[in-house]
């Protein structure tokens, strides 16, 4: 048995998220169907995480097993021919038999886009605000995230995780152009709905409805009801997943 990491991206607008759903289309199902066609047997695909409905990925990683060594370049081409236009495979890499796309990831990065002006060309990928918030104050609040580990206040309720602890190593708003800002956050792991809840609460700071100290108090309360409303998913992108070199058996 040979295990492979598959690196791919997708526009999540048409899907009910990454994970297989009983009554909706998912990216995971599309990938499993394509691999099953090529390998001529059912194939289990395990993703590095799950993205919610409408959320995009510039880089997602998943693993699957093959019965024999694959020509990774040829397999990449064949998968791209089978998959719909909103899912693109970038490469396959052979890894150790025990490598795990989810549990072996050491860091993940998400980005959330905000537009302060009407723009028909980014409406599907940025959250439109009618009044610009105070991004300086929002960055002041964002920096406090690095001081905490328990992010229960930003987690979707009733999830099946064993801990709500995460280690955030980067959280910052940066300006891309006159009307567009992006929030970049990197951590070892993320909770369900965490990034969208953080952005929603940071916007409360930027609108003057919450102070930086108040933002700290939200984190400290460990109560989802204390945080702001989650922002829409269409402006959120998973952009990077990091792994230790020891997992890979091929030559990069």
DATA-V471084 format. One record per helix or strand of 3 or more residues. SS is the DSSP state (H for helix, E for strand). FROM is the first residue (numbers start at 1). LEN is the number of residues. If there is no record, write none. Layout:
BEGIN
ss-><SS | SS>
from-><FROM | FROM>
len-><LEN | LEN>
END
This chain:
BEGIN
ss-><E | H | H | E | H | E | E | H | H | E | E | H | H | H | H | E | H>
from-><2 | 12 | 27 | 56 | 72 | 87 | 105 | 135 | 152 | 168 | 180 | 194 | 212 | 224 | 233 | 236 | 245>
len-><9 | 3 | 13 | 11 | 11 | 9 | 11 | 13 | 3 | 8 | 8 | 13 | 10 | 3 | 3 | 8 | 3>
END
